[in-house]
Amino acid sequence: MRHLSDRDYRNFDEKYIKLLMIATALPGEAYLLHSEREQESGYTDLQFRERPPYHVNYQYIFELKYLKKEDKAQLEKAQDKAKEQLTQYLQNDQELRSLHSLKAYTLVVMKDELIWREVSLK
């Protein structure tokens, strides 16, 4: 993200972060990538799922939020909302709960700063 100019951040939002993550991960073959996958209780922003015949140590689910630098005071609220969404998906969706070695993260990006939290699956 630090390679982007201020002009690149015009009309910037979480979908651009998602596209950067997907573009970075696509050359690898171990994961199936799912963007806005419909679950029983909503749409998950991004999932990295095991792609047979490969075996991975972990599968991932991410809830993304983007804040402008001037909205930094909203960071905790954005993190809480992302955590709430992930928790709802995980509590209400049997398919997600059945994934082996699943890790869930909230990712909040403010320009070139990434703030992440792991969400407990218990």
C-alpha positions as CSV (number, residue, x, y, z in Angstrom):
1,M,0.0,0.0,0.0
2,R,2.9,2.4,0.7
3,H,3.7,2.3,-3.0
4,L,0.4,3.9,-3.9
5,S,0.3,7.7,-4.4
6,D,-2.2,10.1,-2.9
7,R,-4.0,10.1,-6.3
8,D,-4.5,6.3,-6.0
9,Y,-6.5,6.8,-2.8
10,R,-9.2,8.9,-4.5
11,N,-12.5,7.0,-4.1
12,F,-10.5,4.2,-2.3
13,D,-12.4,1.7,-0.3
14,E,-12.2,-1.9,1.0
15,K,-12.8,-3.5,-2.4
16,Y,-9.4,-2.2,-3.5
17,I,-7.7,-3.8,-0.5
18,K,-9.5,-7.0,-1.3
19,L,-8.3,-6.8,-5.0
20,L,-4.7,-6.3,-3.8
21,M,-4.9,-9.3,-1.5
22,I,-6.4,-11.5,-4.2
23,A,-3.8,-10.3,-6.8
24,T,-1.0,-11.1,-4.4
25,A,-2.4,-14.6,-3.5
26,L,-3.4,-15.8,-6.9
27,P,0.0,-17.0,-8.1
28,G,-0.1,-19.6,-5.3
29,E,-2.1,-22.7,-6.0
30,A,-2.8,-23.9,-2.4
31,Y,-5.9,-21.8,-1.8
32,L,-9.3,-21.2,-3.4
33,L,-10.1,-17.5,-3.0
34,H,-13.7,-16.5,-2.4
35,S,-14.8,-12.8,-2.4
36,E,-18.2,-11.9,-1.0
37,R,-19.1,-15.5,-0.6
38,E,-22.7,-15.9,0.5
39,Q,-23.1,-17.5,3.9
40,E,-26.3,-18.2,5.8
41,S,-26.0,-14.9,7.7
42,G,-24.4,-12.6,5.1
43,Y,-21.4,-12.2,2.8
44,T,-17.9,-12.8,4.0
45,D,-15.4,-10.3,2.5
46,L,-12.6,-12.8,1.7
47,Q,-12.0,-16.5,2.3
48,F,-8.9,-18.5,1.6
49,R,-9.9,-22.1,1.5
50,E,-7.8,-25.2,0.9
51,R,-7.6,-26.3,-2.7
52,P,-7.3,-30.1,-3.2
53,P,-4.9,-31.8,-3.7
54,Y,-2.9,-29.3,-1.7
55,H,-2.9,-29.4,2.1
56,V,-2.6,-26.2,4.1
57,N,-2.0,-25.7,7.7
58,Y,-4.7,-23.0,8.0
59,Q,-7.7,-21.7,6.1
60,Y,-8.7,-18.1,6.6
61,I,-11.6,-15.7,6.7
62,F,-11.2,-12.0,6.6
63,E,-13.5,-9.1,7.3
64,L,-12.1,-5.9,5.8
65,K,-12.7,-2.2,6.7
66,Y,-11.1,0.9,5.2
67,L,-10.8,4.2,7.0
68,K,-9.4,7.5,5.8
69,K,-6.6,8.9,7.9
70,E,-8.9,11.6,9.2
71,D,-11.3,9.0,10.4
72,K,-8.7,7.4,12.7
73,A,-11.0,8.0,15.7
74,Q,-13.4,5.5,14.3
75,L,-10.8,2.7,14.4
76,E,-12.1,0.8,17.4
77,K,-15.7,1.1,16.1
78,A,-14.6,-0.3,12.8
79,Q,-12.7,-3.2,14.4
80,D,-15.7,-4.0,16.7
81,K,-18.1,-4.0,13.7
82,A,-15.8,-6.3,11.7
83,K,-15.5,-8.7,14.7
84,E,-19.3,-8.7,15.2
85,Q,-19.8,-9.6,11.5
86,L,-17.2,-12.4,11.6
87,T,-18.7,-13.8,14.9
88,Q,-22.1,-13.8,13.3
89,Y,-20.9,-15.7,10.2
90,L,-19.1,-18.2,12.3
91,Q,-21.9,-18.8,14.8
92,N,-24.6,-19.1,12.1
93,D,-22.9,-21.0,9.3
94,Q,-22.2,-24.7,9.7
95,E,-20.1,-24.8,6.5
96,L,-17.7,-22.3,7.9
97,R,-17.5,-24.0,11.3
98,S,-16.7,-27.3,9.6
99,L,-13.5,-26.0,7.9
100,H,-10.4,-27.5,9.5
101,S,-7.9,-25.1,11.0
102,L,-9.9,-22.0,10.3
103,K,-8.5,-18.6,11.4
104,A,-10.5,-15.5,11.3
105,Y,-9.2,-11.9,11.2
106,T,-10.4,-8.4,11.1
107,L,-8.3,-6.1,8.9
108,V,-8.7,-2.4,9.1
109,V,-6.6,-0.3,6.7
110,M,-5.9,3.4,7.0
111,K,-3.9,4.4,4.0
112,D,-0.7,2.4,4.3
113,E,-1.3,1.2,7.8
114,L,-2.8,-2.2,8.5
115,I,-4.4,-3.0,11.9
116,W,-5.4,-6.6,12.3
117,R,-7.0,-8.7,15.0
118,E,-7.5,-12.4,15.3
119,V,-11.1,-13.3,16.2
120,S,-11.5,-16.3,18.5
121,L,-13.6,-19.1,17.0
122,K,-14.8,-20.4,20.4
